Amino acid sequence: MSVTSEATPFSIVDYLVFSGMLAISTLTGIYHGFAKGGQHSTTRYLLADKSMHFLPVAMSILVSFMSPLSIMGTPAEVYTYGTGYTAFTLCYLWCLPLTAYIFIPVFMDLKLVSSYQYMDLRFNFYLRILVSMIFMIQSVLYTAACLVGPALAIEAVQDFEMWKTLIITGALCTLYTTLGGMKGVIWTDVFQFFVIIITLVAVIILGVIEVGGFNEVFRVNGESRRYNHFNFDLDVTRRTGFFSGFIGGAFSISPLFISQTAVQRYMTVRSLKHSQASVMINVPFALITGPCLYLCGMVLYAYYNGDLTGLQPSINGTLPTGMSPVAGAVGQYEPNYSSSDQILVYFISSKFGNIPGIQGLFVACLFAGTLSSVSSSLNAMTAITLEDFIKPYRAWKARRHGTTKYQNDQRDTVMSKILTCVYGIAGIGLAFLASTLGSLLVLGFTVLGITGAPILGTFGVGMMYKRANTT
């Protein structure tokens, strides 16, 4: 979309804030690429020497899945359709304990590098290859969708083409992930965790003040019956939407916590208890970050639909520059965006862009979500390629030649870095396609739902039903 006159251009402070975030993230990854002898083995490169503490791993798990799809898409979803989506947060209350106490012990006991090795051990090699291929497709598409987020945000309010943002973000992420390996990714995620939390709190505080207080936010949303989804007097569509969100949401997030992206992190800690703790700490994390995102959407709705903007049509009916009428709200206006995912960044730019650093902080938050999600996917795809495709092929080839000498860890480490770089370039290429596919939230969870639910079912039936066989 074109930049409207309502948007505030970046100040020098804004540029310094988000450039600083990019610099710190990149330098953290580069540091771990060379510290203590560098990434000289696959155990260090892919599993951080299995020496991580559970708290940074827990933060890494959270931000790995808290991409721009969530940061931009969730407030937009709540603004557009109401807060029925909040049922999604409740899924964490039972999905995370299920992951910690049923799935993780199995992964830890088997000492897996690729979570899909389980398919080979439990069923057969061909199912392992099939599931690994599904995960690879999921990860490449999800990576592309995540890269689009900050590009849309900057294009919405600044005169900066989307393709430039895609290339910058993808290139920096690929660089520090390639050099820093898993340890670099985790410690970069820790920094990005604090960037995201601080930004969400700042946005909520400023937004609530602008609207006129929490009471006004809840009044406007309440009068529009946008968050009273527990009331069974409501129409059947809302009741069905809430419960389908509660149950269906579990099938969206559960695959995340048993995917290679998450399992690879569980394997970086010192013990089973540390792995379980890294998952369970995400319960309070989710109960904090989720409502923060929902509240952002409620603030947006209260501002644009609560007769608070002071934007009234002129005598001749002409609308203010860059604005369009809200359906059913006479004399009140919302941004003329090309995608609902842009509304939060537009709100911040138009209302708080005059505060030095606020826009830069929010864009830094989006970049943080992107970098953490993309770096996690790149690392996971590398591990899958090496463990599920390259090493089995070498073993098969060695058997044909009657030898057992086919392992070379130093060569595998170099190959892992090359693969990470290749997947980063592929993600950037697909991001240009993803930019034309509509809502980020819908796109992200469509990809995860189509590919993740069958994988979740396969793991579940394998671990919980003895009589299940390959067929």
N, C-alpha and C positions, 0 to 999 in steps of 0.2 A: 504494500500500500504506500501511497505517497505520504510524506510527512506533513501534518497539518500545522496551522499556526498555533494551535492549543498546546502542542508539545514544546518542551523547553530543551534547547540544545545543551549538550554536555559542556560542563565547565572544565577548567584545568584540573580542579580537585577530583571531579568525576573520573576523568581519564587516569589520574594518578591512582585512585582507589582500585579500579578494576584491572589496570595494568599491573599494580602491585600484587593482586591476587594471582594473576597469571604467572608473574615472575617467581613468586614464592613456591607455587605448585611445581613449576618446571624445575627450579633449582633443587627442590626437595627430592624429586625423582632422580635428577642427575647426581646428586650427592650420594644417594644409596646405590647408584650405579658404579661408583668407584670406591666407596668406603670399605674398609676392612678387606682389601684385596679384590673388591669388585664382584660382579656376578659371574663366578667362575664354575658353578655347578648347577645342574637342573634343580637340585633340592633347594639351593639358595634362591635361584631365579624364580621358580614356580611356587615354592612353599616357604620362603623366608627362613630357611633352616629350621623350621618348626620351633621357633624360639619366641614367638610373639605373645604378649600378654592379652588377656581376653578383652580388656576395655577398649584399646584402639581397634581391635578386630570388630567389636560390637559397633563402634562408630562407623567403621568402614562398611560393614554390612548395611547399615541404615542408609548412608548416603549413596551407596552403589545402586540402590533402587529408588532413591529420591531424585529423580532426574527432572529436567524441565517439563517432562510429561506430567509430573506431579505439581511442581512449583507454579507453572503457568496454567496447566490444564484443570487442576482441581478447583481453584477459585473460579475459573471460567465456568466449570460445570455447575457449581453451586449458584453462581450468579444467574445462569441461564435456566436451570431446571429446579432449583431449590436444594434443600439439604438432605434429601433421601440418600444421597451418596455417603452420608456419614456412617451408614451401616457398614461400610467397607472397613472402617477402623475397628469395629467390634470383632472382625474376623481374626485380628491379631491375637485376641484373648485365647483362642483355642488352636489357631494354626501354629503359633510359635512353640507352645508346650508340646504339641504333637511332633514338631520337627526335632525339638531338643531331646525328647525322651524315647522316641521310637526310631527315627531315621538316623540321627547322629551316632548313637552307639554302634550301629551296624557299619557305618562308614569308617568310624575310628578303629573298630576291631579289625577290619579288613586292610587298614592302612593304605587306602586308595589315593592315587594322585588324580585320576579321572573318576568321577562319580559313576560313569557309565561302564566302568569295569565290572561293576556289580551285575550288570545284565549278562555279561559273559559267564561269570561265576554262578549265577542263579539259573540262567536259561541257556543261551548259546551265543556264539560270537556274532552271528548275523544280526541278532536283535540288538546287540551292543552297537554295531555299526549303524543300524537304522536309527536308533535313538540319538547317537552322536551326530548324525547328519541332520536330524530334526533340530537339535540344539544349535548347530552351526548356522542353519538358516534363520532361526529365531534371533540369534545374537547379532548377525550381520544386519538384519532388518531393524532390530531394536536400537542398535548403535546408530544407524542412519537417522532414525526418528529422533533420537536424543540430540544429535548434532544440529537438527533444525531449530530447536528451542531458542537458544540465544540469538541465532540468526534472525528469527522472526521478531524477537524482542527489540533488537537494535534497529532493524529495518522499520519497525512501527513508529519509532520516535526520533530516529536520527537519519541523516542523509548518508547512510553507509550500506552499500549493496550486500544482499544476503550471501552471495557467493564468496565474498571476501571473508566474512565471519566464519563460514563453513571451513574454509581452507586454513585460516589462522587457528581456530579451535582444534580441528582435526590434526593439524601438523604438530602443535605443541603437545597435545595429549599423546600422540604416537611417539614423539621424541622421548618424553620422560618415562613412558611405560616401557618402551624398548630398552632404555638404559637401566632403569631402576628396578625392574622386576617386581615381584609381589611385595617386597618390603617397601620399596619406593611408593607403590600404589597405596598401600595401607596408611603410611604416614602422611601422604598427601591427602588422603581421604579424611584423616583426623583434622587437619587444618581446614579443609572444606566443610566439615561438619560444623565447626564454630562459625564460619562465614554464613552458612545457611540459617542457623539458629538465630544469630544476631540480626540478620536481615529480616527474617519473619517477624520477630518481636518489634523491630523498629517500624516496619510497615503497618503492623496492627495498631501500635500506639498512635502513630500519625493519622491513620485512617479513622480511628475511633474519635480522636479529637476533632477531625474535620467534620465528621457526621454529627457530632454533638453528644457523644458519650455512648457507653454500652447500652443504656436503657433505650436510646433512640434506635440503635442498630436492631435490637431484638423487637422493639415495637413495630418498626416498618416491616420486618420479615414476618413477624407474628400476624399482623393484620392481613398480610398477603397469604397466610397459611402455608408458609414455605418450609417450616421446620417442625410442624406438628405431625410427624409421620407415625407416631405411636397411637394416635387417636383413631380407633376403629370405626368412628363415624364418618371418616373420610372415604372418598370413593375407592373402589376396588383397585384402580390403577395404582394409586399411591401405596396402598397396603401391599400389593403384589411387588411393587418396585422396591419397597424397603426390605422385604424378606428375601427377594431374589438377590438384592445387593449383599445381604448378610451371608447367604449360602453361596451364591455365585461368586462373590468377591473372594471367598476362600479358595476357589479353584483358579483364581487369578494370582493370588499372592503365595499360595502354598508351593507351586512349582518354582517360585523364585528362591525359596529357602532350601530346596533340595536340588537346585540346578548346580552346574559346575561352578558358576560364579560364586555361589555361597559355600558350597562344599569345599572348594579349594581354600577358602578362608578358614573353615573349621580345622583344616589340616595344618594350619600354620601355628597353632597354639601348642602348649606343652602337654596337655592331658585332656581326657574326656570331660572332666569337670569344667575346665576352661572353655572348651567348645560349647558346652551347654550353657554356661554363664554368658558367653558372647551372644547367644540367641535370646535368652530370657531377659537380658537387659534391654533388648529392643522392644519389649512390651511397654515399659514406661516411656521409652523414646517415642514409640508410635502414638501413644496416648497424648503426647505433647505436640508433636509435629503435625499430626493429622488434624486435630481441632484448630490449630493455628491456620492451616490452609483453608479449612472450612470457614473460619471467621473472616478471613480475607474476602472470600466470596460474598459473605453476608454484608460486610462493610460496603462492598461495591454496589450491591443491590440497594442498600439503604441510601447510599449517596445518589444514585442515578434514578431512583424511583420514589424517594421520600420527600420531594419538593424542597430539597436542601441546596440545590446547585445555584439557584438564583438566575438560571438561564431561562428567560421567557421569550416567546416569539415576538419579533418586532411587529409593528402595525401592519406592514404589508405581508406578514407571514413568512418572511425570510428567516432561515435558520442560521444560527451562529456558524462561523467557518469551521469546517471539519466535523460537524455534528449532524446527527440524524434523529428523527423523533422516535421515542420509545413507544411501542405499540400499547395502546390502552392507557397511556400516562400523558394527559393533555398538558402541554406547556413544559414538559421535562424532556431532557435529551440524554442520549448516550453516545459514546464515541462511534465514529463512522469507520469501524475496523473491517478488515477483510477476513479476519478469523477471530472468533471469540477468545482464542488463546492470547490475543494481544491486549485484552482490556485491562489487565492488571498493570502491565508496564505503561500503558497509556495513562492510566489514572495517576500513577506515581510521577510520571513525567509532567503531566499538566498541572497537578496540584502541588507537588513538592519539589519540582525540578529546580526551583529557586534556592533550595537549601543545598549548600555545597556538599557534594559527596554522596547524596542520597541515591541519585540515579546510578552513579558508579557502583555503589554498594549493592543495589538490586541486580544490576547486570552482572556484577561479580558473583552474586548468589546463583544466577542462572548458569554462568560459566562453571561454577563449582559443581553444580548438579550434573552438568554435561561431562566434565572431565572425569568425575568419579565413576559415572555409569559407563562411559566409553572405555576408560582404562581397565575397568573390571572385566568388561566383555572381551577386550583384546587379550588380556592375560588368560582368560578362560578358554578362548578359542585356540590359543597357542598350545595350552596343555592338552586339550582334546585332540588336536591334530597330531601332536607328538605321541601321546599315549595310546590313542585308539586307532590311528591309521599308520603312522610311520613305523613305530616299534613292532606292531604285529606283522607288518609287511616284511620287515627285516628278519623277524623270527621265522616266518614262512620260507623266505629265501635261503636263510641259513640251513634250515632243515633239508631243503632240496639239495644243498651242496654238502650235506653231512658234516656241518661244523656248528659250534656253539658260540663262536666269537663274532658277535655282531653288535655288542654294546660299546658305545664310546660317548661317555658323559660330556666330555669337552666339546665334541662335535655337536651333540644334542643341544648344548647351551647356546652355541653360536646359531644353530638352526632355529632355536626358540626366538632369538632376537630378530632374525630375519622374518620369521612368520608373523611376529607382532607388528613389524613395520608393514608387511604386505596387507595384513588385515586392516590396519589403520587407513591405508590408501583406499582399500575397497570400501570401507565405511564412508569415507568422504565422498566417493563417487556415487554411492547409493543415496546419500543424504540429499543430493540434488533432485532425485526422483521423489523421495519422501516429502519434500517441500510442497508437492502438488496434491497430496493425498488427504487434506482436510484436517479435522480436529486431532491434535497431538494425543490427547488422552484416549480417544477412541482408537486411534491407530496403534498406540502402544499396547493397550490391553487386548486389542484384537489379535495382534501378533502373539502375545503371551498366552492368550486363551486357546487359540488354535493349536499351538505347538506344546504349551506347557501342560495342559490338562491330560492328554494321553500319556505323557511321560510320568506325571504324578500317579496316574492309575497303574502304570506298569510297576513302578517302585512299590506302591501300596499293596498290590496283589502278591508281589513277590515276597514281601517281608511278613505279610499277615495271613497268608493262606498257603499252607504246606503243599496242598495237592495241585496248586497251579503249575502248569507246565508251559513249555514254549508255545505250543499251539494256542 
